[in-house]
Amino acid sequence: MLMKVFFSCQTRLKITASAVLLVTVSACSTMEGISSSSDTADAATPDVTLKHFVDVRIATIKKEAAIGYGENLDALAEMLGKKDKVAFGAWMQLNYDDLFDGLKKPDDLIARIKKTLPDT
């Protein structure tokens, strides 16, 4: 008996009667924890996804900004439409104090980035 169980991100688990698991993973996004909700008025807007991303990862984003690179900075650059992730990371490092000093809420970081980031 072979049973297939499908999860999000196109992950397939095949479970056989002898309890042997074979895992095949294909094209999975690293945006765990993000789900849509029909009861939230603005759930479909890109800023909600961006806000959630920053809310969940603010501590790591701050650490990566201090050194100027990291996978969360790369993802943030992509979400903001910045093609040059290396330049974005360097900009975050150069502007670290302006971006993070006195930051009260994680989504304030988004506003600071959008306000000061040059169009590149």
DRENDO-1510 file (C-alpha; in Angstrom, 1 decimal, always signed):
<recs>
REC; n; res; u; v; w
REC; 1; MET; +0.0; +0.0; +0.0 .
REC; 2; LEU; +1.4; +3.4; -1.0 .
REC; 3; MET; -0.1; +6.6; +0.3 .
REC; 4; LYS; +0.9; +10.1; -0.9 .
REC; 5; VAL; +0.6; +13.1; +1.3 .
REC; 6; PHE; +1.0; +16.5; -0.3 .
REC; 7; PHE; +2.1; +19.6; +1.6 .
REC; 8; SER; +2.6; +23.2; +0.5 .
REC; 9; CYS; +5.8; +24.1; -1.4 .
REC; 10; GLN; +5.4; +21.0; -3.6 .
REC; 11; THR; +6.9; +18.7; -0.9 .
REC; 12; ARG; +5.8; +15.1; -1.3 .
REC; 13; LEU; +6.1; +12.5; +1.4 .
REC; 14; LYS; +5.6; +8.9; +0.3 .
REC; 15; ILE; +4.6; +6.6; +3.2 .
REC; 16; THR; +4.7; +2.8; +2.6 .
REC; 17; ALA; +3.2; +0.1; +4.8 .
REC; 18; SER; +6.7; -0.7; +6.1 .
REC; 19; ALA; +6.9; +2.8; +7.5 .
REC; 20; VAL; +9.8; +3.8; +5.2 .
REC; 21; LEU; +9.7; +7.5; +4.3 .
REC; 22; LEU; +11.1; +8.7; +1.1 .
REC; 23; VAL; +11.1; +12.5; +0.8 .
REC; 24; THR; +11.2; +14.4; -2.5 .
REC; 25; VAL; +11.4; +18.2; -2.3 .
REC; 26; SER; +11.0; +20.5; -5.2 .
REC; 27; ALA; +10.9; +24.3; -5.5 .
REC; 28; CYS; +10.0; +25.3; -2.0 .
REC; 29; SER; +9.9; +29.0; -0.9 .
REC; 30; THR; +11.6; +30.0; +2.3 .
REC; 31; MET; +8.7; +32.3; +3.3 .
REC; 32; GLU; +7.5; +30.0; +6.0 .
REC; 33; GLY; +4.7; +31.2; +8.2 .
REC; 34; ILE; +3.0; +33.4; +5.6 .
REC; 35; SER; -0.5; +32.5; +4.8 .
REC; 36; SER; -3.4; +34.2; +3.3 .
REC; 37; SER; -6.6; +35.1; +5.2 .
REC; 38; SER; -9.9; +36.1; +3.7 .
REC; 39; ASP; -11.0; +37.8; +6.9 .
REC; 40; THR; -8.2; +40.4; +6.8 .
REC; 41; ALA; -9.2; +43.4; +4.7 .
REC; 42; ASP; -5.7; +44.0; +3.3 .
REC; 43; ALA; -4.3; +40.5; +3.3 .
REC; 44; ALA; -3.6; +40.5; -0.4 .
REC; 45; THR; -1.5; +43.7; -0.5 .
REC; 46; PRO; +2.3; +43.3; -0.9 .
REC; 47; ASP; +3.0; +45.5; +2.1 .
REC; 48; VAL; +1.2; +43.0; +4.4 .
REC; 49; THR; +3.6; +40.2; +3.3 .
REC; 50; LEU; +6.6; +42.6; +3.6 .
REC; 51; LYS; +5.4; +43.7; +7.0 .
REC; 52; HIS; +5.0; +40.1; +8.2 .
REC; 53; PHE; +8.4; +39.2; +6.8 .
REC; 54; VAL; +10.1; +42.1; +8.7 .
REC; 55; ASP; +8.0; +41.5; +11.9 .
REC; 56; VAL; +9.1; +37.9; +12.0 .
REC; 57; ARG; +12.7; +38.4; +11.1 .
REC; 58; ILE; +13.7; +41.8; +12.5 .
REC; 59; ALA; +16.4; +40.5; +14.8 .
REC; 60; THR; +18.1; +38.6; +12.0 .
REC; 61; ILE; +17.7; +41.5; +9.5 .
REC; 62; LYS; +19.3; +43.8; +12.1 .
REC; 63; LYS; +22.3; +41.4; +12.4 .
REC; 64; GLU; +22.7; +41.0; +8.7 .
REC; 65; ALA; +22.4; +44.7; +8.1 .
REC; 66; ALA; +25.3; +45.2; +10.5 .
REC; 67; ILE; +27.5; +43.0; +8.4 .
REC; 68; GLY; +26.0; +44.0; +5.0 .
REC; 69; TYR; +24.8; +40.7; +3.7 .
REC; 70; GLY; +22.6; +37.7; +4.4 .
REC; 71; GLU; +19.7; +35.7; +3.1 .
REC; 72; ASN; +17.1; +37.8; +4.9 .
REC; 73; LEU; +18.6; +41.0; +3.4 .
REC; 74; ASP; +18.5; +39.3; +0.0 .
REC; 75; ALA; +14.9; +38.4; +0.4 .
REC; 76; LEU; +14.1; +41.9; +1.7 .
REC; 77; ALA; +15.8; +43.4; -1.3 .
REC; 78; GLU; +13.8; +41.2; -3.6 .
REC; 79; MET; +10.5; +42.1; -1.9 .
REC; 80; LEU; +11.4; +45.8; -2.3 .
REC; 81; GLY; +12.1; +45.3; -6.0 .
REC; 82; LYS; +15.9; +45.8; -5.7 .
REC; 83; LYS; +17.8; +43.8; -8.3 .
REC; 84; ASP; +21.3; +44.4; -6.9 .
REC; 85; LYS; +21.2; +42.5; -3.6 .
REC; 86; VAL; +24.9; +43.2; -2.9 .
REC; 87; ALA; +24.4; +46.9; -3.3 .
REC; 88; PHE; +21.3; +46.7; -1.1 .
REC; 89; GLY; +23.2; +44.9; +1.7 .
REC; 90; ALA; +26.0; +47.4; +1.5 .
REC; 91; TRP; +23.5; +50.3; +1.6 .
REC; 92; MET; +21.8; +48.7; +4.7 .
REC; 93; GLN; +25.2; +48.5; +6.4 .
REC; 94; LEU; +26.2; +52.0; +5.5 .
REC; 95; ASN; +22.8; +53.4; +6.8 .
REC; 96; TYR; +22.6; +51.0; +9.8 .
REC; 97; ASP; +22.4; +53.8; +12.4 .
REC; 98; ASP; +19.7; +55.8; +10.6 .
REC; 99; LEU; +17.7; +52.6; +10.0 .
REC; 100; PHE; +17.8; +51.0; +13.4 .
REC; 101; ASP; +18.5; +53.7; +16.0 .
REC; 102; GLY; +15.3; +54.3; +18.1 .
REC; 103; LEU; +13.3; +51.8; +16.1 .
REC; 104; LYS; +10.1; +51.2; +18.0 .
REC; 105; LYS; +8.3; +48.8; +15.7 .
REC; 106; PRO; +9.6; +46.5; +13.0 .
REC; 107; ASP; +7.4; +47.9; +10.4 .
REC; 108; ASP; +9.0; +51.4; +11.0 .
REC; 109; LEU; +12.0; +49.9; +9.4 .
REC; 110; ILE; +10.1; +49.5; +6.1 .
REC; 111; ALA; +9.1; +53.2; +6.2 .
REC; 112; ARG; +12.7; +54.2; +6.9 .
REC; 113; ILE; +14.0; +52.1; +4.1 .
REC; 114; LYS; +11.4; +53.4; +1.6 .
REC; 115; LYS; +12.1; +57.0; +2.7 .
REC; 116; THR; +15.9; +56.9; +2.3 .
REC; 117; LEU; +16.7; +54.1; -0.2 .
REC; 118; PRO; +17.7; +55.6; -3.5 .
REC; 119; ASP; +15.9; +54.3; -6.6 .
REC; 120; THR; +18.3; +51.8; -8.1 .
</recs>
